[in-house]
Amino acid sequence: MATKAKKNPRLASGRKRARQNVKLNAANTSLRSKYRTAVKNVEKAVLTGDKAKATELFAKAQSVLDTIADKGIFHKNKAARDKSRLSAKVKALAAA
């Protein structure tokens, strides 16, 4: 039993809210996944030692992280922290 069956709202406004929540949940889940994938891709490139690819992926990841922080899906400080850590990893790779 993954999700508990919820009662149907009686009011029309409640029913509409329930419909909207399904759509919003799906959109947010997709964006959350996109965020995590972007971070993982940069970390993978750093582990393989591919400096050019890591730098390129980090540039793309930055925009994804900013977008999702702006939408409020992850807190802006979490996005900033993740960007900072990724940046440090990419710089360390460039220095080595």
Buried (B, 14 or more C-beta within 10 A) or exposed (E): EEEEEEEEEEEEEEEEEEEEEEEEEEEBEEBEEBBBEBBEBBBEBBEEEBBEBBBEBBEEBBEBBBBBBEEEBBEEEBBEEBBEEBBEBBEEBEEE
